[in-house]
Amino acid sequence: MESVVESPCVRNCCLNEEDICLGCFRSLAEITRWGAVSDQIKLEIVQKAGQRRIDYQKKWQQ
């Protein structure tokens, strides 16, 4: 069965010192296991990445 959750990858990969991609805000571990996890886990990853993006923007907009 094909996944209904699309990858948040924006093809702008650049890992920071914590191995977080500054394009999609997934961790390196989340990126590498993306194809092997369930849609539920993918949704959790997308949610965490979204929060990381918000936190990053808040940090750098001060």
C-alpha positions in Angstrom: 0.0 0.0 0.0 1.3 3.4 -1.0 1.8 6.1 1.7 -0.7 9.0 1.8 1.7 11.2 3.7 4.0 13.1 1.3 7.6 13.8 2.2 8.2 17.3 3.5 11.5 17.4 1.6 12.0 20.7 -0.3 15.2 19.6 -2.0 17.2 22.2 -0.1 19.2 19.9 2.2 21.6 21.4 4.6 22.2 19.8 8.0 23.0 21.9 11.0 25.3 20.9 13.9 22.4 18.8 15.4 21.8 16.9 12.1 18.6 18.7 11.5 17.9 19.6 7.8 17.3 23.3 7.4 15.2 22.7 4.4 12.5 20.4 5.9 13.5 20.4 9.5 13.6 16.6 9.9 16.5 15.0 11.7 18.9 12.9 9.7 17.5 9.8 11.4 13.9 10.8 10.4 15.0 11.3 6.8 16.8 8.0 6.5 13.9 5.9 7.9 11.1 7.8 6.1 10.5 5.1 3.5 10.2 2.3 6.1 7.8 3.8 8.7 4.0 3.9 8.8 1.9 6.8 7.9 1.2 7.4 11.6 4.9 7.8 12.3 5.3 10.0 9.2 2.6 12.3 10.5 4.5 12.5 13.9 7.7 13.3 12.0 6.0 16.0 10.0 4.5 17.5 13.2 7.9 17.5 15.0 9.6 19.0 12.0 7.0 21.7 11.9 7.6 22.6 15.5 11.4 22.6 14.8 10.8 25.1 12.0 8.8 27.4 14.3 11.4 27.2 17.0 14.2 27.9 14.5 12.3 30.9 13.1 11.7 32.3 16.6 15.3 31.9 17.5 16.7 33.7 14.4 14.1 36.5 14.2 15.0 38.0 17.6 
